[in-house]
Amino acid sequence: MELDISQTFQTFNDNLKIEKDKVDKIRYRYNRMTRQLNEDFWNLESDIRNSLYVGSYGRDTDIVTSDVDWLFILPYSIKQQYDRYLYNGQSSLLQAIKTSIEKTYSKTYLKADGQVIQIPFEDNINFELVPCFENTDGSFMHPDTNNGGSWKKTDPRPEIKAVNDRNKSTNGNMKALSRMIRAWKYEWDVSIGGLLIDTLVYKFLENYEYRDKSTVYYDWISRDFFKYLSEQNPIQEYWYALGSNQYAYRKGPFEYKAKRCYNISIEAIDNQKSASVESKKKWREIYGTKFPL
């Protein structure tokens, strides 16, 4: 039975990984837009330099890829240029980036929050581009057009490194559990963001006794993480994000749904002893149809 549940969870994790053809499409579009931006702002021919995947896709914990977040790093002299504007140079900067992107893909529009440029595609892969300037400490300043314009700080590189380091020290369980919890999020319509998921998985695995075990333990790991989630402080508004210590904000309540799935996971584990199919149905109730029967 241990071998069966191990193989089932392995298949489930394989099902959650983004398909190669989608990854290839993302890379092609990303490289094409990067080349244009480098030509316009750096006078440089390169389809990789000055660009960085960030967000769940950049941390390699995404499973759906409806949005691909990325940064494009601009010369610091351009920030000085737009800082000289009397009003909202940040908005003018976003418009300049948008004009450059439109040379490759015309269906762009500024997102309402004024911090990103959205590039939507008909196959529902949407890029969210944040133009930015690199600080001496490796963090970035990016434009915010709200309230007359300002600069905001973001620091994704330590977050990416923290995920990769913990994934290595936990036998791949950091990314696997983060992806499984995203499947739960979508199946149960849980109000929780990707950065908070990765942060809580990171914290959970830090001293967890089965943190580096194989897929044989994924039933117990699932059960114990749902218990951990259900025991978070329901009035806590933010957590310190893995790696960067930036705020990872709560979007809404998730503790009750986590508690329900903790209870379902106990039933699933109990059923493994006698009825494998019934057990898998319970896991599918938690994780959705990508969990194999």
matplotlib code that plots the C-alpha trace (Angstrom):
import matplotlib.pyplot as plt

x = [0.0, 2.9, 4.2, 0.8, 0.3, 3.8, 3.3, -0.1, 1.4, 4.3, 1.8, -0.1, 3.0, 3.9, 0.3, 0.8, 4.0, 3.6, 3.5, 6.6, 4.9, 3.5, 7.0, 8.4, 5.7, 6.4, 10.2, 9.7, 7.5, 9.6, 12.8, 11.1, 9.9, 13.2, 15.1, 12.9, 13.3, 17.1, 17.2, 15.1, 16.5, 20.0, 21.0, 21.8, 21.1, 20.1, 16.9, 17.9, 19.9, 18.2, 15.1, 14.1, 11.1, 9.5, 6.4, 5.3, 6.6, 10.0, 10.1, 9.1, 6.1, 3.3, 0.9, -1.5, 0.6, -2.3, 0.0, 3.8, 5.4, 8.7, 11.0, 12.9, 15.8, 16.3, 19.4, 19.4, 19.8, 16.2, 14.9, 16.7, 15.1, 11.6, 12.2, 12.6, 8.9, 6.8, 4.0, 3.8, 6.9, 6.1, 3.0, 5.1, 7.7, 5.0, 3.8, 7.3, 7.7, 4.2, 5.2, 8.3, 6.3, 3.7, 6.4, 6.3, 2.8, 0.1, -2.5, -1.2, -2.9, -2.0, -3.4, -5.6, -3.2, -0.7, 2.4, 2.4, 1.9, -0.3, 0.4, -2.6, -2.6, -5.5, -4.3, -4.8, -1.1, -0.8, 2.5, 2.7, 5.7, 7.2, 9.9, 12.4, 15.8, 18.4, 19.6, 23.1, 21.8, 20.2, 16.7, 14.6, 12.7, 9.6, 7.0, 3.7, 1.4, -1.1, -1.5, 0.7, 3.4, 6.1, 8.7, 8.2, 10.7, 10.6, 13.2, 12.4, 15.9, 16.2, 12.8, 13.8, 17.0, 15.2, 12.8, 15.7, 17.8, 15.0, 13.9, 17.4, 17.6, 14.1, 14.6, 12.4, 9.5, 9.5, 8.3, 6.2, 4.2, 3.8, 2.4, 0.0, -1.3, -1.9, -4.0, -6.0, -6.3, -7.9, -10.1, -11.4, -11.4, -9.1, -8.3, -4.5, -1.7, 1.2, 3.9, 2.1, 1.7, 5.5, 6.3, 4.2, 5.4, 9.0, 8.4, 6.5, 9.4, 12.1, 12.0, 9.4, 10.5, 9.6, 10.9, 13.3, 11.3, 10.1, 6.6, 5.8, 5.3, 3.3, 0.0, 1.4, 3.1, -0.3, -2.1, 0.4, 0.6, -3.2, -3.1, -0.3, -2.4, -5.5, -3.6, -2.5, -3.7, -6.9, -6.4, -2.8, -2.6, 0.8, 3.8, 7.4, 8.1, 10.8, 14.1, 13.2, 11.3, 8.9, 5.3, 3.3, -0.3, -3.4, -6.0, -8.7, -9.5, -8.0, -7.9, -11.4, -10.9, -7.5, -9.1, -11.8, -9.1, -7.0, -10.0, -10.5, -6.8, -7.2, -10.0, -7.9, -5.0, -7.4, -8.9, -5.4, -5.3, -8.2, -9.6, -7.1, -9.8, -11.7, -8.5, -7.7, -11.3, -10.7, -7.4, -9.1, -11.7, -8.9, -6.7, -9.0, -9.1, -5.4, -5.1, -5.3, -7.8]
y = [0.0, 2.4, 1.8, 2.5, 5.8, 6.8, 6.2, 8.0, 11.1, 11.0, 10.9, 13.7, 15.9, 15.1, 16.2, 19.5, 20.5, 23.0, 21.3, 21.6, 23.3, 26.0, 26.5, 26.8, 29.4, 31.5, 31.4, 32.4, 35.4, 36.4, 36.3, 38.3, 41.1, 41.2, 41.6, 44.6, 46.2, 45.7, 47.3, 50.3, 51.0, 49.5, 49.7, 46.0, 42.8, 40.2, 38.2, 37.3, 40.1, 42.4, 40.2, 38.1, 35.8, 36.5, 35.5, 31.9, 31.2, 32.6, 30.5, 27.4, 26.7, 27.6, 25.0, 27.0, 29.8, 32.1, 35.0, 35.2, 37.9, 39.3, 42.3, 44.2, 46.2, 49.6, 51.9, 54.0, 57.2, 56.6, 56.9, 60.2, 61.3, 60.5, 61.9, 65.3, 65.2, 67.7, 65.2, 61.4, 60.5, 56.9, 57.0, 58.3, 55.6, 52.9, 54.4, 54.3, 50.6, 49.9, 51.5, 49.3, 46.1, 47.1, 46.7, 43.0, 42.4, 45.0, 43.7, 45.5, 47.7, 49.2, 47.4, 49.5, 49.3, 51.3, 49.2, 46.6, 46.3, 43.4, 41.6, 39.2, 36.3, 34.5, 31.2, 32.8, 33.1, 36.6, 38.4, 41.0, 43.2, 45.4, 47.8, 48.5, 49.8, 47.8, 49.0, 48.5, 45.8, 43.7, 44.8, 46.8, 50.1, 50.0, 52.7, 53.1, 55.6, 55.9, 59.2, 61.3, 58.7, 57.1, 54.4, 51.0, 48.5, 44.8, 42.1, 38.8, 37.3, 36.2, 34.6, 32.6, 31.6, 30.6, 28.3, 26.7, 26.2, 24.7, 22.5, 21.1, 20.4, 18.8, 16.3, 18.4, 18.6, 22.4, 22.9, 19.7, 20.8, 24.3, 23.0, 20.6, 23.5, 25.5, 22.7, 22.7, 26.5, 26.3, 23.3, 24.9, 28.5, 29.4, 33.1, 32.9, 34.3, 32.4, 34.2, 33.4, 29.7, 29.4, 31.3, 29.0, 25.9, 27.1, 27.8, 24.4, 22.4, 24.1, 21.7, 19.2, 15.6, 14.2, 17.2, 15.2, 12.0, 10.5, 10.5, 7.6, 10.3, 12.7, 11.6, 12.5, 15.6, 16.8, 16.0, 17.7, 20.8, 21.2, 21.0, 23.7, 25.9, 25.5, 26.6, 30.0, 33.1, 34.0, 37.7, 37.9, 40.3, 39.4, 37.1, 37.8, 36.4, 33.7, 35.1, 38.8, 39.4, 41.6, 41.4, 38.5, 39.7, 37.7, 37.9, 36.2, 33.4, 30.0, 28.3, 26.8, 25.2, 23.9, 22.3, 20.6, 19.2, 18.1, 16.0, 14.6, 13.7, 11.7, 9.8, 9.3, 7.8, 5.6, 4.3, 3.4, 0.4, -1.3, 0.5, 2.3, 3.6, 5.2, 6.8, 8.3, 9.7, 11.5, 12.9, 14.0, 15.7, 17.8, 18.3, 18.1, 16.0, 16.1, 13.6, 10.2, 7.5]
z = [0.0, 0.7, -2.8, -4.3, -2.4, -3.3, -7.0, -6.9, -5.3, -7.8, -10.7, -9.0, -8.8, -12.4, -13.4, -11.7, -13.6, -16.4, -19.8, -21.9, -24.9, -22.5, -21.1, -24.6, -25.5, -22.5, -23.1, -26.8, -25.9, -23.0, -25.1, -27.9, -25.6, -23.8, -27.1, -28.0, -24.6, -24.7, -28.1, -27.1, -23.7, -23.6, -27.3, -26.9, -28.8, -26.2, -25.5, -22.0, -20.3, -17.9, -17.5, -14.5, -14.0, -10.6, -8.7, -8.5, -12.0, -11.1, -7.9, -9.9, -7.7, -10.1, -11.6, -13.8, -15.4, -16.1, -15.2, -15.8, -13.6, -14.8, -14.2, -16.8, -15.4, -16.9, -16.9, -13.8, -15.9, -17.1, -13.6, -13.2, -16.5, -15.3, -11.8, -13.5, -14.6, -12.7, -12.3, -12.3, -14.3, -13.3, -15.6, -18.5, -17.9, -18.1, -21.3, -22.8, -21.9, -23.3, -26.6, -26.8, -26.1, -28.7, -31.4, -30.7, -29.3, -29.8, -27.3, -24.2, -21.7, -18.4, -15.4, -13.1, -10.1, -12.1, -11.3, -14.1, -17.8, -18.8, -22.1, -22.6, -25.2, -26.6, -25.1, -21.6, -20.9, -19.6, -18.9, -16.1, -16.7, -14.0, -15.3, -12.6, -11.5, -9.6, -6.2, -4.9, -2.5, -5.4, -4.7, -7.2, -7.4, -9.6, -10.6, -9.0, -10.8, -7.9, -6.0, -8.3, -8.7, -6.5, -6.4, -4.6, -3.5, -4.4, -3.6, -5.4, -5.7, -2.0, -2.3, -5.3, -3.6, -0.4, -2.4, -4.3, -1.2, 0.9, -2.1, -2.2, 1.5, 1.5, -1.3, -3.6, -1.1, -0.9, -4.5, -4.5, -1.5, -2.7, -6.0, -4.2, -2.0, -5.1, -6.4, -3.1, -3.4, -6.8, -5.9, -2.7, -3.9, -1.0, -0.6, -0.3, -2.5, -4.0, -1.9, 1.3, 0.3, -0.4, 2.8, 5.0, 3.2, 3.8, 7.5, 8.0, 6.4, 8.4, 11.4, 10.2, 10.9, 7.5, 5.5, 3.3, 2.9, -0.4, -1.9, 0.5, 3.1, 1.0, 2.7, 6.1, 4.9, 3.4, 6.6, 8.8, 6.6, 6.6, 10.4, 10.4, 8.1, 10.2, 13.3, 11.9, 13.8, 12.0, 12.7, 11.5, 8.6, 7.2, 7.5, 6.7, 3.3, 2.8, 1.9, 1.5, 4.8, 2.8, 3.9, 2.5, 3.1, 3.9, 1.2, 3.2, 5.6, 4.9, 8.3, 8.2, 4.8, 5.9, 9.0, 6.8, 4.6, 7.5, 8.6, 5.1, 4.9, 8.1, 6.5, 3.4, 5.4, 7.4, 4.1, 2.7, 5.0, 3.4, 0.3, -2.0, -4.3, -1.5, -0.2, -3.6, -3.8, -0.5, -1.8, -5.0, -2.9, -1.4, -4.5, -7.5, -10.6, -11.3, -8.4, -10.1, -9.1]

ax = plt.figure().add_subplot(projection="3d")
ax.plot(x, y, z, "-o")
ax.set_aspect("equal")
plt.show()
